[in-house]
Amino acid sequence: MTIDSHANALILVVEDVDETRYGMEKLLKADGYRISLARDESEAIENAQQKSPDLILVSLAGSPNEIIMASERIRDAGDVGARVPVVIFCLEGIDEGEEVAIDQNVHLICPDNFNQLRGLMARLLGDLTFAQTH
């Protein structure tokens, strides 16, 4: 499945497990996205400042509140504010297949498959594209 309408979007993947980080990179590149990788919050902040991603995917160890706050710090560091969607995936307390919106552009998801994550990303990037053109 290729998401042609968002193929040029830059996705910042913040993942502390090497195998998962590189797996996400491979899957997202196959969909045509440009990818920036970070293994922790400080590396992600540096990438966000330098590259201004279109969407941030975060999967880090820690409590849900710690991960949400780290995600917001990463997004804020990119000096793009709330316009950049953040997707936090595989948090404790969220059932498989569930998606929860925390605010306008921060979403928690525990996908039961990669297509569910793809769909959420496409929706968020589509909303962003719509907001930038109107």
N, C-alpha and C positions, 0 to 999 in steps of 0.2 A: 504494500500500500504506500503510495507516494502522496504527500500532501503538497501538491504543486503550488497552491496559492500562498504558501508560507515557506517555500523551499529556501529562500535566502535569509530567513530569520537566524539570528545568532542566539544559541541556547547555552547558558552557563550551567554546567552540570557540577554540582557540589556533592561529592560522595566520598566517604572515608574508607570504603572498601575498594581496593584496586580492581579486582575482577569485575565488580558491579560497575564501577566508573567506566572502565574500558568497554564493557558490554553495552552500556547505555550509549557511549560514543559511537560504537559500530552500528547499533540499531537506528539512532537518530541521523547519522550520516547517510545511511541507506535511504532514509526518507527525504534527503536533500538539505537537511539543516546544516548550518555551520556550527561548530562546537568549540567551546572553551571549557577546559577541565580544571577543577580545583579539588584538593583533597581535604581542605578544612576551611574554617571561616576566614582566617587571615589571608590565605591564598585566594579565596573567592572575592574578598573585598578588593584586593589588588587587581584581579581580573575585571571586576565590575567597574573600577575606576578607569582602567585602561581601555576597555572594549565596549562599554555600554550595551549589555546584552538586551535582547528583545524579550526574553523569558528566562527565569531562573528556576532550575530543578534542584531541590535540596533533599538529601537523604543523609543525615548525620546521626551519630549516637548521642543520646541525651534525653532528658524529659521533653514532653511535647512543648511546654512553655519555653524551655531553653532553645529548642530548635526553631520555634516561631520567632523568638526575639533575635536569634542569630540571622535568620532569613531576612528579617526586616533591616538589620544592620547592613547586611550585604547589599540589599536593594538600595538603601539610602546612600551607601558609599559610592554607588554608580552615578549619583547626582541626577537621577531620572525620576525619583519620587515614586508615587503610587501608580504611575502609568505602566511600569513593568510588572507583569504578572509573576507571582511566585507560586510554584507547586511544590509542596512538601509531601514526600511519599513514604509509605510504610511506617507510620507512627503507631506506637502502642495506643490502644484504646479506640482504634478505628477498625471496624470489621472489614475483611477482605471484600473488595468490590464496592466499598463505600467511598463517597466523596462529600466533603464538608467545606463550605465557604466560610472563612473567618471574617473577611471583609471583602471589599470590592475586587481586590486582585490578589488575595492570598487564599489558596485552596489546599486542603489536606486530602490526600487520596491514598488508599491502599488498593491498588489495582489488582484485579484477579487475572488480568493478562495485559500485555503491552498495548493492545488496541484500545483499552479503556484509557490508558495514559495518553496515547496519541489523540484520542477524541477530545479530551480535556484541553490538551495543548492547542489543538486546532481551534477550538471554541474561544480560548483566551486570546490567541493571536488574531483571530478573526474580529473579536471585539475591539482589540487594540487598533487593528487596521481601520475599522469602521470609525472609531473615535478620532483617529488622526486625520481622517478625510472629511469629517463633518464638524 
